[in-house]
Amino acid sequence: MRIDCTWYGTVPMPDAGNDGPATVDRRYGIGDYLACYDNLLHLAKRSDELGYNTMWFTEHHFQYEGYEVIPNQVLLGMYYATRTERIRFGQMFNIVPQWHPLRLAEDFAMADLLTGGRMVFGVGRGTVPREAESLGAVVASGDNEMSAELDRENREVFEEGMEVILSAWGNERFSFTGKHFTFPPTGIPDRGSTVSTLTLVPRPSRKIEVYQAATSPASVDYVAKRGFCGVFVATPLERLKKAWDRFGEAAAEAGRMLAPGEARSLVVNVHIGETREQAFASGRDGHDEYVKFLSPYGRFRHYLPPGGLTETPFAYRPTIEESVGQKIWAIGSPDDVAEILGRYVEALSLQHLICYFEFPGLDTEALDRQLTLFTERVAPLLGVQMDRR
């Protein structure tokens, strides 16, 4: 089984937790961002030494609150590749509607060439209106019909953008005409004629595998049928298994026959202590800060409904006990964490696990310890011996 790690890119936040400042009251500056990047560089080197396959980041913009301060994952990954030996660097995700698709295609291709193929291409549609609308895109921001219409527009732009990127990578000369994009634009004069095709310079030297978030039924079908790798987040297992299996069915409908678990990745929030009690104590503030930050975006609606409700509220805020009780977060002793992860491995025939260790409030030493504990104490319980240097 392949083991990766993923990081939001959060500034040092010693006051994380429900007793800390409100999300919107947090403000940070250059020194904090540099501390975050230095922290991630240390963790990149350590992940390389411990045998993690890929280190993933996430794209966000205008995050004065300090939770996600990486606007360009390609740039950051290329830099870290110069400071490490073999670990790969992935984007979870490049938000395609917020990019000019040809600039994204160029940037990734150049970084991949310069790093000797150590970049991993991940794409998503976006979740934050402040970012999307400021960068010329739209995203759904609630659970109403207006949001549904914005989601439809976002999906159109995303899917056209992907066609542009793949066409530019796959053809020495290419052109594209769609509802939202036309390349090249008509009538461009060039040395006595008009431009009818474009050539991306540089193009990748290899076929690029595409990873995409599979977080809705429509996305599950699109990713599977398009030939991409689906990235799922941990959810109650019965729900996840249905989406996971549907991915395989949709791929088969498109003539793509997959083995159980093939072309699918699972992201799980992981925090390890010597005992369950220690893990809850050291992980509680980070869990609660993460929930406080993300619940207004509806990011916990995939949980089972709280007692007495038939539907999980849009802004639901689970406790750490609920997250672990529903086996969505793997928090506890090495045995506890392996037991939760093992349920997913067995039920999904899991081949690719991505661990999220970055709980807000944990310092570099504590995060280093999480990487080490997983490699030394949890991975062997899952039957995985990581390729340490």
N, C-alpha and C positions, 0 to 999 in steps of 0.2 A: 504494500500500500504506500502510495506517495504521501508525504507529510510536508505541508507548507505552513507558513505563518503570515498573518495579515495585520496591518497597522493603520489606524486612522491618521496618526500624526497629531498627537495632542501635546500641548505645552505642559511643562511641569505645573502640577495643580495640587499642592499639598492640602488645600482646603476643600477637596472633592467630597461630595456626599450631601445628604439632605440638610445638614446643618450649615452648609456653605452658602455662598452667594447665589441669588437667583441666576439662572442661565443668562438672561439679557443684561445683567449687571456686571458680568465679567468683561474685562478689557485687558488686552495684552499688547506688547510692542516687539521691536526688532530683537532685543536680547532674549525674549521668551521664545521667539520663533527659531533663533539660532540654537538655543538650548535643545529644542525639540529635534532639529536636524542632526545635532551632534549626538543626541541620545539614539536616534535611529541609525546613525552610522555605526555606533558601538554595537547595536543589536544586529545590524547587517553582518558585521564581522563575526559576531558570536554565532549567529544562525548558520553562517558559512562553515564555521569550525564544527558545529554540532551535527551537520548533515541535513539541514532543511533544504528541500529542493528549490523552492521559490519564495521570495519575500514580496508580498503584495502591499500596495498602498491604495489610497482612495483620493479622487479629485474633488476638491471643494474650493469655493471662492468667498471672499469677503467675511471670513469667519473670525471676526474680532473677539468672539467668545473663547477662542483658543482650542476648540475641540478638534478641528480638522484644518490644518494650515498648510496643506500641500496642493497648490493650484496646478502643478504640472508634474505628474508622476513619471512621464517619459524622461524629462530632464533630470529629476532626482535619481531615478534608477540608473541612468547612464553614468552619473557621477559616482554613485556607490559601486558600480561595476568596476570603476578604476581603482577602488580601495579594497576590493575583495577578490577572491580567486575563482570561484566556480558557481556560487549561488546565482540563480536567475532573479530577475526583477519584473513583477507584473503589475498591471493596472486594474484595480477593482473599484471603480471602473473609469475609463475615459468616457465622459458624458457627451456622446456624439452630437446631439442637437445644439450643444453649446460651442462646438468647434466648427470652423470651416473644414469640411471633410477632406479636402486635398491637403490642407496644412497638417491635419492629424496623420494622414497617410504618409506624407513626407517626413514628418518628425519621427514617427515610429520607425520607418524604414532606415533612416540615417542612424538612429540610435542602435538599432539591431545590427546593422553592418559594423558600426564602430566598436560594439561590445562582443563581436564574434557570435551573435545569435543568442545572447543571454537576456533578451527582452521577451516578455510574454504579454500578448495583446488581449486586453479585456475591455468590454464596452457595456454601457448602460444608458438608460433614458433620462435619469435625473429624478430628484425628489424635492428640491428646495426652490420655491418660487423666487426668492431674493436673488439667487444665483442665475437661474434660468432666464428670467425676464431681463435682468441687467446685461446678459450676454446674448440677447436676441432670440431666446427660445421660450417655451412655455412648458409647465408641468402641472399635473393635478395637485391640488393643495387641500383637498377635503373629500367628503363622501357625498357630494351633491351632483346635480346634472351638469352644472357649469364645469366642475372638475372633470366629469366624464368627457365632455367635449374637448377640453384642453388635452386630456390624455389621448384622445383620438388624433388630434393634430400633432402632438409630440411623437406618437408612434409612426405617423406618416413620414415626418422629417427624419426620424431615426432610421427607418428602413431604407429610405432613399439615400441617406448619407452612407449607410453600409454598402449599398450597391456601388456608389461612387468609389469608395475606398477599395473594395475588392476588385473592381474593374481596373482601377489605376495600378494596383499591385500586380494584377494577373496578365496585363497586356502591354506590349511595347508601345502601342498606340491605342488610345481609348477615347471614347466620347460618351456622353450621357445626356438624355433628355427626360425630365420628369416633371412633376407638378411643382416641386420646390427648387430643383436645381437643374441647370443646363450648363454643360461643360463640353467644349468651350462655348462661351456666349456667341451668338450669331454675329457675323459681320466684322470680326476682328481683322484689320488689315495687317499683312505681314509680308514684306518684300515682294510686292507685286501681285499677291493673291490674298485670299482670306483663310483663316485658320479653321480647319475642319476636325483635327484631332489634337490631343495633347499627349505628352510623354512625361511620366513622373520621373524626376531625377532627384535622388536615386530610388530605384525600386528594391524591395527585399531580394536577397539572394536565395531564399528558401520559401517554401509554402508556409504561410503564417497561420497557426492555429488560433481560432477566435473563441474567447470565453465571454459568455454573456449571462447577466442575472436572469434567472428563471423564477420570477416571483408572482406571476399571475398565470391563469390558464392560457391566455393568448400568447404570452411570452414563452411558456413551456412549449407550445406547438411551434411557434416561429423558430426558436433556437434549435429545436430538434430537427425540423424539416429543412432548415437552412444549412445544416451540417456543422453547427457550432457546438461547443462544449457548454453545458448548462451549469450554472453556479447557483446552488440552493442554500438557503439558510436553515438552521435547525428549527424545527417546529414540532408540535406533538406528532409522534411517529405515525399514527394512523393517517393523519392528513398528508404528511410528507410522503408516505409510501404511495399514496394515490397519484400525486404529482410526479413522483420519481418514475413510477411505472408508466404513466401516461407519456412521459418523455420518450421512453423506449418504443411505445406504440406509435407515436407520431413520427418518430424517425423511420420506423418500418413502413409506414404509409407512404413515405417519400422514397422508399427503396434503400434505406440506410439501416442495415441489420446490425444491431448492437448487442454485445454480450451483457449480461446483468451487471449494472453499475458502470458500464463503459460510458465515456464522454460526459460524466456527471461528477461534480465536486460538491462537497458539503462544508459549509462554514459553521463552526461551533465556538461560542465563547467559552474559554477554558481558564480556570484558576485553581492552582494546586497548593495545598498545605500539607504539613506532616500529618495532620488530623483534619477531619471534617470541620471541627470547631475552629481550628486555626484558619482554615481556608475561608470560612464564613466571616471571621473577624477581619482578616486582611483584605477580603474582596468586597465586603458590603458597601463601603463608601464608593468604590469605583462602579459597582453595579448600579447603585442608586443615582449617581451622577449621570451615567449613561442613560438611564431611564428618564431622568428629569430633562435631559437635553433632547431626547428623540421622541418622547411620547406625543408632543404636539403635532408631529408629522404622521401619526398613526402607525408607528413602527412596531407596535406590540399587539396589533389586531389579530395576529396569527395565533395568539395564545387561546387556550380553551376559555370560554366565558367564565367570569367570576361567579361565585355562588348566587343562585337566584336569577341570573340573567340568561337569556337565550342567545345573545349576541355580545361579542366583546366590544366595548365602547371604542370609538376612534382614538381618544386620548388616554387610553388605559395605561396605568402605571403599576406594573407588577412589583412585588417584593422579591427579595433574593430567595426567600423560601418558596414562592410560587414558581420562579424561574427554574429552580433546581427540582422542585416537586413535580413539575411537568416534564422534566428531563430535557429541557430546552437549553439550559446552560449546564456545563459540566464543571461543577465546583465541589471540591472536597479533597480527601486524601488521594494519593495515587490510585488506590484500589477503587475509590468512589468514582473518580474521573474515568478510569478505564471501564468501569461497569456501564456508565452512561454512554460513552463512546462505542463500547462493544455492542450495545443494542442497535445502534445505527449501522455498524459494520455488518452485523449478521442480517438485519432486515433488508438492507439496501444492496448487499454485496458490494459494499463501499470500497472503491479503489483509490480515492483521492480525498484526503481530509485536509482542511485548512483551519488552523487554530488561531483564534483571536485572543491574544494575551494582554492587550493594552487596556487595562482598567485605569481610568483616570485616577491620579493620586499616587500611583506606584512610581517609585524612582527607578533610575537606570539599573541599580543593583538588584532591586526586586524583580524587574522584568527579565534581567539576565538569569536570575534564579528560576523563573518560570520556564524559560527556554530549556535550561539544564534539567530541571525536574522532569519535564515531559520526555526529553530524550533518554534520560537514565532510568526513570522510574515508571513512566506510563507506556511509552512505545513498546517496551518488551512485553508488557501485559497484553498488548494488542497483537503480539506476534510480529512486531516490526523491529528490526535492527537497523538504525539509521547509520548512514555512511559517514562516520566522523573522520575528521582529519587528525 
